[in-house]
């Protein structure tokens, strides 16, 4: 487990959020944490839990007391496919623990550095129409409310649909019980293709594969398709050299270099994008599920991701080239598209519908706001919902109609944190103060 840098000054992974806290809390037990929350509630102070800093929004910004959960990060129990862990554990550690017991998460995103509390609370997701957010794997949680009360909430509790994607607004998650699966192997098939060919094949490929995503390279008609299927045998491992070449050298070292060139010479970006679209050749291999799902991301960026109804994806993809061409700067990163199925979690982006996710990025130090605002306007007009951990500009006023259970969630917040111990400016904006 990576221990966070403990200090009053904090910066997130993307470097676009900073804060200086008055105090830093590092409780070693749930009772100690509950006492700290109770004291804050009685004195009118605020506490904000910080995970790994992988959210691009200001959701973890603390201007009073900052709380780290790295001392509450252990395994509690394994009972068949029910696994209970402390919520400060990172996904990478969870994946290792599960593998040691012949188990695995049924789905994961493309990085594993988030804490379990942070990943669940912001709606982190992978891809695959049979799956939704990681929070949909949650069977029960233990949390400390704004009064310092310790609650255990499971599927029989009416609060359950609210607390699984709680935005850190309802309490501090301290334990999470997850429904996992037996370990499995994935066959990965990754290949460059024409964007039009990918779009034409989606309706066939999405249900035929366990997991599917693609990356479109701006200023080109090229994309990279990635599909994963569960298989019984691990018989085609990726060679160490090919793994290093694609995932370390090309995807990190070389990509960082071309991004720096593009930042310095914007006119070269279309040529760079065309080069990047063809740099990664096709590859097929098998591997342990979490090792296929997750990869190293060392090139720093800022990101916006929007969930839209799956049927709206063609309209968004058709509009993106014109939108990007009209920007006063160049876009250095590919656009990532993923798919999930519906769930019943009140503030889940995929609540009640099949979803496509469109993620747009920009290299650190390059302008992004006009780009992100234009994409947001496009997606919002189609009923889109912003990822809670990715940059967006929405507020409670226009988020309320996007979420059927928005007011129910706010009512739970009023019950569990009436004094707004866990509030910050971001939560005041997206939930109302």
C-alpha positions in Angstrom: 0.0 0.0 0.0 1.2 3.5 -0.9 1.1 5.8 2.1 -0.1 9.3 1.2 2.0 12.3 1.8 0.6 13.6 5.1 0.7 17.4 5.3 -1.5 20.4 5.4 -0.8 21.3 1.8 -2.4 18.9 -0.7 -2.5 18.5 -4.5 -4.5 16.0 -6.5 -3.0 13.6 -9.0 -3.9 15.8 -12.0 -2.4 18.9 -10.3 -5.6 21.0 -11.0 -6.8 21.0 -7.4 -4.9 22.3 -4.3 -5.8 23.0 -0.8 -4.2 23.9 2.6 -6.0 22.3 5.6 -6.1 23.6 9.1 -5.6 20.2 10.6 -4.8 16.7 9.3 -6.5 13.6 10.8 -5.1 10.1 10.6 -7.3 7.9 12.8 -6.2 4.3 13.5 -9.5 3.0 14.6 -13.2 3.5 13.8 -13.9 4.7 17.3 -11.1 7.3 17.1 -12.6 8.5 13.8 -16.1 8.6 15.3 -14.8 10.7 18.2 -13.1 13.1 15.8 -16.3 13.5 13.8 -18.4 14.0 16.9 -16.0 16.7 18.1 -16.1 18.5 14.7 -19.9 18.4 14.7 -20.1 19.9 18.2 -17.7 22.7 17.3 -19.1 23.6 13.9 -16.0 22.4 12.0 -15.7 20.5 8.7 -13.9 17.2 7.9 -13.2 16.1 4.3 -11.9 12.6 3.5 -9.1 12.4 0.9 -8.3 9.2 -0.9 -5.6 8.8 -3.5 -6.3 12.2 -5.1 -7.5 10.7 -8.5 -10.6 12.9 -8.7 -10.2 15.9 -11.0 -13.1 17.8 -9.3 -12.8 19.6 -6.0 -14.8 16.8 -4.3 -11.8 16.1 -1.9 -10.7 19.7 -1.3 -10.5 20.4 2.4 -10.2 23.9 3.8 -10.6 22.9 7.4 -9.8 19.3 8.6 -8.4 16.8 6.1 -8.9 13.1 6.8 -6.7 10.2 5.6 -7.8 6.6 5.9 -4.5 4.9 5.2 -4.4 3.4 8.7 -7.9 1.9 8.0 -6.9 -0.2 5.0 -6.9 -3.9 6.1 -8.7 -7.1 5.2 -11.5 -7.9 7.7 -13.0 -11.1 6.4 -13.6 -13.4 3.4 -16.7 -15.5 3.4 -17.1 -17.3 0.0 -17.5 -14.5 -2.5 -18.3 -11.8 0.2 -15.2 -9.8 1.1 -15.2 -7.2 3.8 -12.3 -4.7 3.9 -11.5 -1.4 5.5 -12.4 1.4 3.1 -9.0 3.0 3.0 -7.6 0.0 1.1 -6.5 0.8 -2.4 -7.9 -1.2 -5.4 -4.4 -2.4 -6.2 -4.1 -4.0 -2.8 -7.7 -5.4 -3.0 -6.8 -7.0 -6.3 -3.7 -8.7 -4.8 -5.7 -9.9 -1.7 -8.5 -11.3 -3.9 -6.0 -13.1 -6.2 -4.4 -14.8 -3.2 -7.8 -16.3 -2.4 -8.7 -17.2 -5.9 -11.1 -14.3 -6.3 -11.5 -11.2 -8.4 -13.6 -8.1 -8.9 -16.1 -8.7 -11.7 -15.2 -5.4 -13.3 -12.6 -2.7 -12.9 -11.6 0.7 -14.4 -8.4 1.2 -16.1 -6.4 2.3 -13.1 -6.2 0.7 -9.6 -4.7 3.5 -7.5 -8.0 4.8 -6.0 -9.0 3.9 -2.4 -12.1 1.7 -2.2 -14.0 4.5 -0.4 -13.1 7.0 -3.2 -13.8 4.6 -6.1 -17.2 3.7 -4.7 -18.2 7.2 -3.6 -17.6 8.8 -7.0 -19.1 6.1 -9.2 -15.9 4.7 -10.7 -16.7 2.2 -13.4 -15.1 0.0 -16.1 -16.8 -1.1 -19.3 -19.2 -3.9 -20.3 -22.9 -3.8 -20.8 -23.4 -6.6 -18.2 -21.8 -4.4 -15.5 -22.2 -1.0 -14.0 -20.2 1.0 -11.4 -17.9 -0.7 -8.9 -20.5 0.5 -6.3 -22.9 -2.1 -7.7 -20.7 -4.8 -6.2 -21.3 -3.4 -2.7 -23.4 -5.5 -0.4 -23.0 -3.5 2.8 -21.1 -0.5 4.2 -20.1 0.8 7.6 -19.9 4.5 7.9 -19.5 7.3 10.4 -22.3 9.9 10.1 -22.1 13.6 10.7 -22.9 13.2 14.4 -20.3 10.5 15.0 -22.7 7.6 14.9 -21.5 4.4 13.4 -24.0 2.8 11.1 -24.0 -0.5 9.2 -26.2 -0.4 6.1 -27.0 -3.3 3.8 -29.4 -4.0 1.0 -32.3 -4.4 3.5 -31.9 -0.8 4.6 -33.8 2.0 2.8 -30.6 4.1 2.9 -28.7 1.5 0.8 -29.4 3.0 -2.6 -28.0 6.4 -1.4 -24.8 5.4 0.4 -23.2 3.3 -2.3 -22.4 6.4 -4.4 -22.5 9.0 -1.6 -20.0 11.6 -2.9 -18.5 11.7 0.6 -21.6 13.7 1.6 -23.4 11.2 3.8 -20.6 10.0 6.1 -17.1 8.5 6.2 -17.0 5.0 4.7 -14.9 2.8 7.0 -15.8 -0.7 6.0 -17.2 -2.1 2.7 -18.5 -5.6 1.9 -18.1 -6.5 -1.7 -19.7 -9.3 -3.7 -16.8 -10.6 -5.8 -16.4 -13.6 -8.2 -14.1 -16.5 -8.7 -10.8 -15.5 -10.4 -11.0 -15.4 -14.1 -8.8 -15.0 -17.2 -9.4 -12.4 -19.9 -8.6 -12.7 -23.6 -7.7 -9.2 -24.7 -8.0 -8.3 -28.4 -6.7 -4.8 -29.1 -6.4 -3.4 -32.7 -6.4 -0.1 -34.6 -9.4 0.4 -36.9 -11.3 3.0 -38.8 -13.7 4.9 -36.5 -16.6 4.2 -38.9 -15.9 0.5 -38.8 -16.0 0.5 -35.0 -19.2 2.5 -34.9 -20.8 0.1 -37.4 -19.9 -2.9 -35.3 -20.9 -1.7 -31.8 -24.4 -3.1 -31.7 -23.0 -6.6 -32.5 -19.8 -6.4 -30.5 -21.1 -4.9 -27.2 -23.4 -7.9 -26.3 -21.0 -10.4 -27.7 -18.0 -9.4 -25.5 -17.7 -9.1 -21.7 -16.0 -5.7 -22.0 -15.5 -3.3 -24.9 -14.1 0.2 -25.3 -12.5 2.3 -27.9 -10.3 5.4 -28.3 -10.7 7.9 -31.1 -7.7 10.0 -32.1 -8.8 13.6 -32.9 -7.9 15.0 -36.3 -8.0 11.5 -37.8 -10.5 8.9 -38.8 -8.7 6.2 -36.8 -9.5 4.6 -33.4 -8.2 1.8 -31.2 -10.7 -1.0 -30.3 -10.2 -3.0 -27.1 -12.4 -6.0 -26.4 -12.1 -8.5 -23.5 -13.7 -11.9 -23.2 -13.6 -14.4 -20.3 -11.8 -17.6 -21.2 -10.9 -20.7 -19.3 -7.2 -20.9 -20.2 -4.3 -18.5 -19.6 -2.3 -19.7 -22.6 -1.3 -16.6 -24.5 0.6 -14.4 -22.1 1.9 -11.1 -23.3 5.6 -11.2 -23.6 7.5 -9.0 -21.2 9.1 -7.1 -24.1 5.8 -6.5 -25.9 4.2 -5.4 -22.6 7.1 -3.0 -21.9 7.0 -1.7 -25.5 3.3 -1.0 -25.6 2.3 -0.2 -22.0 5.5 1.5 -20.7 7.5 2.8 -23.6 4.8 3.8 -26.2 1.9 4.6 -23.8 3.9 6.4 -21.2 7.4 7.4 -22.3 6.8 8.2 -25.9 3.4 9.5 -25.4 4.7 11.9 -22.7 7.3 13.1 -25.2 4.9 13.7 -28.1 2.5 15.6 -25.7 5.3 17.9 -24.7 6.1 18.5 -28.4 2.4 19.2 -29.0 2.2 21.6 -26.1 5.1 23.5 -27.4 4.2 23.3 -31.2 0.4 23.2 -31.4 0.5 23.1 -35.2 2.1 19.7 -35.1 -0.7 18.1 -33.1 -2.7 16.7 -36.1 0.4 15.0 -37.3 1.2 13.7 -33.8 -2.4 12.4 -33.5 -2.0 10.5 -36.8 1.3 9.0 -35.6 -0.2 8.0 -32.3 -3.2 6.4 -34.0 -0.9 4.0 -35.9 1.9 3.5 -33.3 0.1 0.7 -31.4 -0.3 -2.3 -33.6 -2.8 -5.1 -33.0 -2.2 -7.6 -30.2 -4.0 -10.5 -28.6 -3.1 -12.0 -25.3 -4.5 -13.5 -22.1 -4.0 -12.5 -18.5 -5.3 -12.3 -15.0 -8.4 -10.1 -15.1 -7.2 -7.2 -13.0 -3.9 -7.1 -14.8 -5.7 -6.8 -18.1 -8.2 -4.2 -16.9 -5.7 -1.9 -15.2 -2.6 -0.2 -16.5 0.0 2.3 -15.5 -0.9 5.9 -16.2 2.1 8.2 -15.7 1.3 11.0 -18.2 -0.5 13.6 -16.2 -3.7 15.1 -17.5 -7.1 16.7 -16.7 -10.3 14.9 -17.6 -14.0 15.3 -18.1 -16.2 12.2 -18.5 -19.9 12.2 -19.4 -22.4 9.4 -19.2 -25.0 9.6 -21.9 -27.8 7.2 -23.0 -26.2 4.6 -25.1 -28.5 5.5 -28.1 -27.1 9.1 -28.0 -23.5 8.0 -28.7 -23.6 8.4 -32.5 -24.8 12.0 -32.3 -22.0 12.8 -29.8 -19.3 11.1 -31.9 -20.5 12.8 -35.1 -20.4 16.3 -33.4 -16.9 15.9 -31.8 -14.7 16.6 -34.9 -16.4 19.9 -35.6 -16.4 20.8 -32.0 -12.7 20.1 -31.7 -11.9 21.9 -35.0 -13.5 25.1 -33.6 -11.4 25.2 -30.5 -8.8 27.9 -30.2 -6.2 25.3 -29.2 -5.4 21.7 -30.1 -6.5 18.5 -28.3 -3.6 16.2 -27.5 -5.3 13.1 -26.0 -7.6 10.6 -27.6 -11.3 10.4 -26.7 -12.2 7.3 -24.7 -15.6 5.6 -25.0 -16.9 2.9 -22.7 -20.2 1.2 -22.0 -22.1 0.0 -18.9 -25.5 -1.5 -18.0 -28.1 0.1 -15.7 -28.1 0.0 -11.9 -30.4 1.2 -9.1 -28.0 3.5 -7.2 -29.6 6.9 -6.8 -26.6 9.1 -7.8 -25.0 6.6 -10.1 -24.4 8.0 -13.6 -25.9 4.9 -15.1 -29.1 4.9 -12.9 -31.9 3.2 -14.8 -30.4 3.0 -18.3 -27.7 1.5 -20.5 -24.9 4.0 -20.8 -22.1 5.2 -23.0 -19.3 7.1 -21.4 -17.4 9.7 -23.3 -14.1 10.8 -21.6 -12.1 13.8 -22.9 -8.6 14.6 -21.6 -6.1 17.3 -22.0 -2.3 17.2 -21.2 -1.2 19.1 -18.2 -0.4 22.7 -18.9 -2.6 22.9 -22.0 -5.9 24.8 -22.0 -9.0 22.6 -21.5 -12.0 24.6 -20.2 -13.5 25.7 -23.6 -13.2 22.1 -24.8 -14.7 20.6 -21.7 -17.6 23.1 -21.6 -18.4 22.5 -25.2 -18.5 18.7 -24.7 -20.6 19.2 -21.5 -23.1 21.3 -23.4 -23.4 18.7 -26.1 -23.9 15.8 -23.6 -26.1 17.7 -21.2 -28.5 18.5 -24.1 -28.8 14.7 -24.6 -29.6 14.0 -21.0 -26.0 13.3 -20.0 -24.8 13.1 -16.4 -21.2 14.1 -15.4 -18.9 11.6 -13.7 -18.6 12.9 -10.1 -14.8 12.5 -10.0 -14.1 14.2 -13.4 -14.3 17.9 -14.1 -17.6 19.4 -14.9 -19.5 22.7 -14.4 -22.9 21.5 -13.3 -24.8 22.6 -10.2 -27.7 21.3 -8.1 -30.2 23.3 -10.1 -29.5 21.5 -13.4 -28.4 18.2 -11.9 -31.7 17.7 -10.1 -33.8 16.9 -13.3 -31.0 14.5 -14.5 -31.4 12.3 -11.4 -34.9 10.9 -10.5 -33.8 10.3 -6.9 -31.9 13.6 -6.4 -34.2 14.9 -3.7 -34.3 11.6 -2.0 -30.5 11.6 -1.8 -30.6 15.2 -0.4 -33.1 14.0 2.2 -30.7 11.3 3.3 -27.9 13.9 3.5 -30.1 16.0 5.8 -30.7 13.0 8.0 -27.1 11.7 8.2 -25.2 15.0 8.1 -27.6 17.8 9.1 -24.7 20.0 10.3 -22.9 19.5 7.0 -19.7 18.3 8.7 -18.6 16.7 5.4 -19.5 19.6 3.1 -17.2 21.6 1.0 -17.6 24.1 -1.8 -18.0 21.3 -4.5 -20.7 19.5 -2.6 -22.5 22.8 -1.9 -22.5 23.4 -5.7 -23.7 20.0 -6.8 -26.1 19.2 -4.0 -27.0 22.6 -2.7 -26.0 24.1 0.6 
